[in-house]
Amino acid sequence: MADTQATRRGARTPWQVTRSVWYAMFMREAISRTMADRMGWFWMIFEPFALVAIMVGIRSFVSGDRLIVNAPFIPWMITGMMGFFLVREGMLRGMGAIEGNKALFAYRQVQPVDPVLVRNFLEGMLRTFIFLLFMAGGLMLGLDMYPDNAIRAMAAWLSLWSLGVGLGLVTSVASVLVPEVGRVIRMLSLPLLIISGVIFPLNQMPHWLLEYLMLNPIPHGLETLRLGFFENYKTIHGTSMLYFWMATLTLNALGLLMHLRFVDRLKAQ
């Protein structure tokens, strides 16, 4: 009887097992992401910096700053790019999570959904840190990078993070079952940057085209993020966080259902 009670006290709950798996995978991913490549940190910071520099140069020719109402052009573009990269990297990093951790599925405690969630969490942490660096650097350079409504800005940032998780869950399954899907998604990342209103405002688009572009949930989150930074900013017509969260929750639910439905095939691939 005493042995049975000791065994029960020593047994871990499912949540404790899952937490241990996530922690071990997080440490593994963090070391691989930040230390395996000596240039890893450089490229994470240099990519958005280079895009900002290029677009500032283009601005002198197209006068893009005159198209934005009540928001300075450079901070407007930085917030949009940081939010977009958060979603894009969540989608792309999640897509390769299953293939990159295939050997761990030999342990029954590890499920294909675990590396996807862990990678998205890590990517969100890294992107948050980089965004804070850009905010600090912008403030030192005299840019208006301090949010007027910090709560709204943080809520929009977490919302975009959640959208990246949902896209990562869906694409991680789709790319394993149909490898061509992964190639198509990578090809679409650049057009998605343009049609999400990251570089140029979508308000200048014809109304009939804007209605279709706003079916994409990313602009809704980006515009809300910008509104958190610039209180008097005029958002794109039709911006709705209700629609954004309907799309985000649908993607997360669909991704989790796909992982449950195809768990055996994902482990066997």
LUMKE-545165 format. One record per residue (C-alpha): residue in three letters; residue number from 1; x, y, z. Coordinates in steps of 0.001 Angstrom, whole numbers, plus 500000, padded with zeros to 6 digits. Example, Ala and Ser with C-alpha at 12.3 -4.5 7.8 and 13.67 -1.06 7.14 Angstrom:
<recs>
+------+-----+--------+--------+--------+
: type : seq :      X :      Y :      Z :
+------+-----+--------+--------+--------+
:  ALA :   1 : 512300 : 495500 : 507800 :
:  SER :   2 : 513670 : 498940 : 507140 :
+------+-----+--------+--------+--------+
</recs>
This chain:
<recs>
+------+-----+--------+--------+--------+
: type : seq :      X :      Y :      Z :
+------+-----+--------+--------+--------+
:  MET :   1 : 500000 : 500000 : 500000 :
:  ALA :   2 : 502798 : 502400 : 500894 :
:  ASP :   3 : 504568 : 501586 : 497617 :
:  THR :   4 : 501400 : 502324 : 495667 :
:  GLN :   5 : 500986 : 505702 : 497383 :
:  ALA :   6 : 504626 : 506574 : 496726 :
:  THR :   7 : 504209 : 505681 : 493072 :
:  ARG :   8 : 501132 : 507874 : 492818 :
:  ARG :   9 : 502960 : 510767 : 494477 :
:  GLY :  10 : 505865 : 510343 : 492052 :
:  ALA :  11 : 503686 : 510182 : 488911 :
:  ARG :  12 : 503520 : 513381 : 486931 :
:  THR :  13 : 500327 : 514866 : 485562 :
:  PRO :  14 : 499849 : 515272 : 481769 :
:  TRP :  15 : 500331 : 519034 : 482143 :
:  GLN :  16 : 503645 : 518539 : 483965 :
:  VAL :  17 : 504842 : 516203 : 481212 :
:  THR :  18 : 503780 : 518655 : 478487 :
:  ARG :  19 : 505434 : 521556 : 480289 :
:  SER :  20 : 508692 : 519610 : 480583 :
:  VAL :  21 : 508561 : 518742 : 476869 :
:  TRP :  22 : 507928 : 522355 : 475901 :
:  TYR :  23 : 510718 : 523638 : 478138 :
:  ALA :  24 : 513252 : 521153 : 476734 :
:  MET :  25 : 512205 : 521935 : 473159 :
:  PHE :  26 : 512280 : 525671 : 473836 :
:  MET :  27 : 515863 : 525508 : 475115 :
:  ARG :  28 : 516856 : 523370 : 472129 :
:  GLU :  29 : 515222 : 525752 : 469649 :
:  ALA :  30 : 516569 : 528863 : 471382 :
:  ILE :  31 : 520160 : 527629 : 471277 :
:  SER :  32 : 519786 : 526522 : 467672 :
:  ARG :  33 : 518118 : 529787 : 466617 :
:  THR :  34 : 520468 : 532231 : 468329 :
:  MET :  35 : 523821 : 530452 : 468583 :
:  ALA :  36 : 524061 : 527943 : 465730 :
:  ASP :  37 : 524549 : 530739 : 463202 :
:  ARG :  38 : 526940 : 533517 : 464200 :
:  MET :  39 : 525092 : 535893 : 461868 :
:  GLY :  40 : 521617 : 534950 : 463151 :
:  TRP :  41 : 521090 : 538054 : 465293 :
:  PHE :  42 : 522572 : 540281 : 462607 :
:  TRP :  43 : 520118 : 539130 : 459944 :
:  MET :  44 : 517115 : 539371 : 462282 :
:  ILE :  45 : 517927 : 543041 : 462898 :
:  PHE :  46 : 519374 : 543910 : 459501 :
:  GLU :  47 : 516386 : 542723 : 457413 :
:  PRO :  48 : 513840 : 545253 : 458742 :
:  PHE :  49 : 516525 : 547946 : 458975 :
:  ALA :  50 : 517475 : 547448 : 455314 :
:  LEU :  51 : 513823 : 547557 : 454218 :
:  VAL :  52 : 513259 : 550783 : 456137 :
:  ALA :  53 : 516351 : 552337 : 454562 :
:  ILE :  54 : 515243 : 551295 : 451067 :
:  MET :  55 : 511721 : 552591 : 451516 :
:  VAL :  56 : 512944 : 555908 : 452945 :
:  GLY :  57 : 514999 : 556270 : 449785 :
:  ILE :  58 : 511991 : 555474 : 447603 :
:  ARG :  59 : 509855 : 557913 : 449584 :
:  SER :  60 : 511798 : 560856 : 448205 :
:  PHE :  61 : 510544 : 559907 : 444730 :
:  VAL :  62 : 506943 : 558887 : 445427 :
:  SER :  63 : 506206 : 561118 : 448440 :
:  GLY :  64 : 504731 : 558150 : 450342 :
:  ASP :  65 : 504671 : 560117 : 453586 :
:  ARG :  66 : 501986 : 562461 : 452191 :
:  LEU :  67 : 499582 : 559534 : 451819 :
:  ILE :  68 : 499496 : 558811 : 455571 :
:  VAL :  69 : 497178 : 560868 : 457762 :
:  ASN :  70 : 498328 : 561874 : 461263 :
:  ALA :  71 : 501301 : 559509 : 461478 :
:  PRO :  72 : 505008 : 560029 : 460661 :
:  PHE :  73 : 506067 : 557853 : 457743 :
:  ILE :  74 : 509141 : 556079 : 459161 :
:  PRO :  75 : 507596 : 555043 : 462541 :
:  TRP :  76 : 504399 : 554097 : 460653 :
:  MET :  77 : 506376 : 551801 : 458388 :
:  ILE :  78 : 508515 : 550331 : 461197 :
:  THR :  79 : 505465 : 549336 : 463240 :
:  GLY :  80 : 503863 : 547787 : 460161 :
:  MET :  81 : 506961 : 545794 : 459238 :
:  MET :  82 : 507540 : 544546 : 462772 :
:  GLY :  83 : 503943 : 543372 : 463009 :
:  PHE :  84 : 504063 : 541737 : 459588 :
:  PHE :  85 : 507354 : 539942 : 460306 :
:  LEU :  86 : 505817 : 538595 : 463524 :
:  VAL :  87 : 503008 : 536975 : 461507 :
:  ARG :  88 : 505188 : 535890 : 458590 :
:  GLU :  89 : 507885 : 534270 : 460709 :
:  GLY :  90 : 505276 : 532492 : 462803 :
:  MET :  91 : 503849 : 531036 : 459601 :
:  LEU :  92 : 507189 : 530101 : 457994 :
:  ARG :  93 : 508969 : 528870 : 461125 :
:  GLY :  94 : 505966 : 526765 : 462094 :
:  MET :  95 : 505929 : 525287 : 458609 :
:  GLY :  96 : 509361 : 523707 : 459084 :
:  ALA :  97 : 508924 : 522718 : 462729 :
:  ILE :  98 : 507668 : 519167 : 462161 :
:  GLU :  99 : 510378 : 518263 : 459653 :
:  GLY : 100 : 513085 : 519765 : 461854 :
:  ASN : 101 : 512056 : 517784 : 464934 :
:  LYS : 102 : 511102 : 514479 : 463337 :
:  ALA : 103 : 513610 : 512494 : 465423 :
:  LEU : 104 : 511905 : 513576 : 468666 :
:  PHE : 105 : 508639 : 511867 : 467725 :
:  ALA : 106 : 510210 : 508581 : 468800 :
:  TYR : 107 : 509289 : 509710 : 472322 :
:  ARG : 108 : 505589 : 509214 : 472902 :
:  GLN : 109 : 505410 : 512381 : 475030 :
:  VAL : 110 : 506298 : 514535 : 471988 :
:  GLN : 111 : 503509 : 515316 : 469541 :
:  PRO : 112 : 503862 : 517099 : 466146 :
:  VAL : 113 : 501992 : 520122 : 467480 :
:  ASP : 114 : 504602 : 520711 : 470213 :
:  PRO : 115 : 507490 : 522003 : 468032 :
:  VAL : 116 : 505087 : 524252 : 466118 :
:  LEU : 117 : 503852 : 525935 : 469302 :
:  VAL : 118 : 507340 : 526173 : 470784 :
:  ARG : 119 : 508827 : 527696 : 467634 :
:  ASN : 120 : 506061 : 530261 : 467433 :
:  PHE : 121 : 506532 : 531192 : 471072 :
:  LEU : 122 : 510291 : 531571 : 470603 :
:  GLU : 123 : 509854 : 533570 : 467402 :
:  GLY : 124 : 507399 : 535878 : 469133 :
:  MET : 125 : 509840 : 536484 : 471971 :
:  LEU : 126 : 512673 : 537271 : 469552 :
:  ARG : 127 : 510518 : 539580 : 467437 :
:  THR : 128 : 509296 : 541391 : 470551 :
:  PHE : 129 : 512885 : 541952 : 471667 :
:  ILE : 130 : 513874 : 543248 : 468213 :
:  PHE : 131 : 510848 : 545562 : 468122 :
:  LEU : 132 : 511873 : 546993 : 471500 :
:  LEU : 133 : 515374 : 547579 : 470109 :
:  PHE : 134 : 513903 : 549470 : 467150 :
:  MET : 135 : 511699 : 551509 : 469474 :
:  ALA : 136 : 514671 : 552417 : 471677 :
:  GLY : 137 : 516839 : 553251 : 468657 :
:  GLY : 138 : 514078 : 555339 : 467098 :
:  LEU : 139 : 513536 : 557313 : 470289 :
:  MET : 140 : 517260 : 558054 : 470513 :
:  LEU : 141 : 517152 : 559311 : 466913 :
:  GLY : 142 : 514199 : 561549 : 467694 :
:  LEU : 143 : 511503 : 559439 : 465989 :
:  ASP : 144 : 508006 : 559171 : 467406 :
:  MET : 145 : 508269 : 555521 : 468435 :
:  TYR : 146 : 506545 : 555749 : 471826 :
:  PRO : 147 : 502982 : 554369 : 471768 :
:  ASP : 148 : 500215 : 556832 : 472600 :
:  ASN : 149 : 498068 : 553948 : 473834 :
:  ALA : 150 : 500397 : 551250 : 475157 :
:  ILE : 151 : 497586 : 548845 : 476097 :
:  ARG : 152 : 496096 : 548942 : 472598 :
:  ALA : 153 : 499546 : 548510 : 471040 :
:  MET : 154 : 500363 : 545500 : 473253 :
:  ALA : 155 : 496951 : 543944 : 472609 :
:  ALA : 156 : 497405 : 544342 : 468846 :
:  TRP : 157 : 500926 : 542880 : 469057 :
:  LEU : 158 : 499662 : 539822 : 470946 :
:  SER : 159 : 496812 : 539516 : 468450 :
:  LEU : 160 : 499241 : 539419 : 465518 :
:  TRP : 161 : 501286 : 536861 : 467446 :
:  SER : 162 : 498161 : 534693 : 467775 :
:  LEU : 163 : 497498 : 534992 : 464045 :
:  GLY : 164 : 501048 : 533777 : 463349 :
:  VAL : 165 : 500425 : 530771 : 465595 :
:  GLY : 166 : 497229 : 529899 : 463720 :
:  LEU : 167 : 498905 : 530199 : 460330 :
:  GLY : 168 : 501844 : 528143 : 461586 :
:  LEU : 169 : 499546 : 525366 : 462809 :
:  VAL : 170 : 497759 : 525158 : 459462 :
:  THR : 171 : 500811 : 525438 : 457215 :
:  SER : 172 : 502848 : 522981 : 459298 :
:  VAL : 173 : 500361 : 520207 : 458501 :
:  ALA : 174 : 499679 : 521271 : 454914 :
:  SER : 175 : 503374 : 521487 : 453990 :
:  VAL : 176 : 504088 : 517995 : 455338 :
:  LEU : 177 : 501119 : 516359 : 453625 :
:  VAL : 178 : 501604 : 518285 : 450352 :
:  PRO : 179 : 505246 : 519518 : 450039 :
:  GLU : 180 : 504357 : 521829 : 447146 :
:  VAL : 181 : 502233 : 523907 : 449520 :
:  GLY : 182 : 505351 : 525001 : 451380 :
:  ARG : 183 : 506979 : 526302 : 448212 :
:  VAL : 184 : 503849 : 528234 : 447229 :
:  ILE : 185 : 503559 : 529824 : 450691 :
:  ARG : 186 : 507176 : 530993 : 450603 :
:  MET : 187 : 506607 : 532511 : 447164 :
:  LEU : 188 : 503535 : 534374 : 448421 :
:  SER : 189 : 505314 : 535992 : 451393 :
:  LEU : 190 : 506540 : 538970 : 449330 :
:  PRO : 191 : 503174 : 539738 : 447636 :
:  LEU : 192 : 501580 : 539394 : 451077 :
:  LEU : 193 : 503935 : 542120 : 452325 :
:  ILE : 194 : 502597 : 544492 : 449685 :
:  ILE : 195 : 498877 : 543722 : 449897 :
:  SER : 196 : 498899 : 543911 : 453713 :
:  GLY : 197 : 499595 : 547649 : 453695 :
:  VAL : 198 : 503035 : 547315 : 455270 :
:  ILE : 199 : 504938 : 549648 : 452948 :
:  PHE : 200 : 502222 : 551782 : 451358 :
:  PRO : 201 : 498781 : 552636 : 452801 :
:  LEU : 202 : 495859 : 550748 : 451305 :
:  ASN : 203 : 493508 : 553741 : 451600 :
:  GLN : 204 : 494588 : 554886 : 448167 :
:  MET : 205 : 493323 : 551698 : 446544 :
:  PRO : 206 : 489990 : 551724 : 444658 :
:  HIS : 207 : 487076 : 550818 : 446905 :
:  TRP : 208 : 486192 : 547677 : 444956 :
:  LEU : 209 : 489771 : 546403 : 445310 :
:  LEU : 210 : 490065 : 547423 : 448960 :
:  GLU : 211 : 487064 : 545251 : 449824 :
:  TYR : 212 : 488955 : 542187 : 448601 :
:  LEU : 213 : 492274 : 543210 : 450170 :
:  MET : 214 : 490590 : 543597 : 453565 :
:  LEU : 215 : 489575 : 539937 : 453512 :
:  ASN : 216 : 493192 : 539444 : 454540 :
:  PRO : 217 : 493203 : 539669 : 458374 :
:  ILE : 218 : 496769 : 541011 : 458613 :
:  PRO : 219 : 495921 : 544665 : 457700 :
:  HIS : 220 : 493306 : 544739 : 460462 :
:  GLY : 221 : 495921 : 543849 : 463070 :
:  LEU : 222 : 498579 : 546155 : 461625 :
:  GLU : 223 : 496238 : 549132 : 461522 :
:  THR : 224 : 495198 : 548559 : 465135 :
:  LEU : 225 : 498867 : 548316 : 466128 :
:  ARG : 226 : 499558 : 551622 : 464379 :
:  LEU : 227 : 496538 : 553208 : 466040 :
:  GLY : 228 : 498064 : 552227 : 469384 :
:  PHE : 229 : 501210 : 554170 : 468476 :
:  PHE : 230 : 499535 : 557166 : 466803 :
:  GLU : 231 : 496322 : 558114 : 468563 :
:  ASN : 232 : 494991 : 560358 : 465773 :
:  TYR : 233 : 495985 : 558004 : 462953 :
:  LYS : 234 : 493291 : 557452 : 460316 :
:  THR : 235 : 493021 : 553687 : 459870 :
:  ILE : 236 : 492014 : 551919 : 456674 :
:  HIS : 237 : 488287 : 551962 : 456032 :
:  GLY : 238 : 486788 : 548676 : 457204 :
:  THR : 239 : 489369 : 547853 : 459889 :
:  SER : 240 : 487745 : 545484 : 462363 :
:  MET : 241 : 489347 : 543537 : 465190 :
:  LEU : 242 : 486165 : 541459 : 465421 :
:  TYR : 243 : 486836 : 540164 : 461909 :
:  PHE : 244 : 490516 : 539758 : 462757 :
:  TRP : 245 : 489780 : 537573 : 465779 :
:  MET : 246 : 487164 : 535540 : 463917 :
:  ALA : 247 : 489810 : 534705 : 461306 :
:  THR : 248 : 492511 : 534112 : 463955 :
:  LEU : 249 : 490403 : 531782 : 466100 :
:  THR : 250 : 489220 : 529929 : 463006 :
:  LEU : 251 : 492820 : 529354 : 461873 :
:  ASN : 252 : 493904 : 528215 : 465338 :
:  ALA : 253 : 490967 : 525825 : 465662 :
:  LEU : 254 : 491481 : 524495 : 462135 :
:  GLY : 255 : 495204 : 524013 : 462758 :
:  LEU : 256 : 494639 : 522085 : 465989 :
:  LEU : 257 : 491977 : 519913 : 464332 :
:  MET : 258 : 494353 : 519156 : 461450 :
:  HIS : 259 : 497061 : 518121 : 463922 :
:  LEU : 260 : 494623 : 515804 : 465701 :
:  ARG : 261 : 493307 : 514322 : 462458 :
:  PHE : 262 : 496689 : 513692 : 460797 :
:  VAL : 263 : 498890 : 513064 : 463859 :
:  ASP : 264 : 499849 : 509538 : 462733 :
:  ARG : 265 : 500716 : 510651 : 459207 :
:  LEU : 266 : 502756 : 513580 : 460534 :
:  LYS : 267 : 504811 : 511253 : 462715 :
:  ALA : 268 : 505278 : 508759 : 459883 :
:  GLN : 269 : 506424 : 511292 : 457247 :
+------+-----+--------+--------+--------+
</recs>
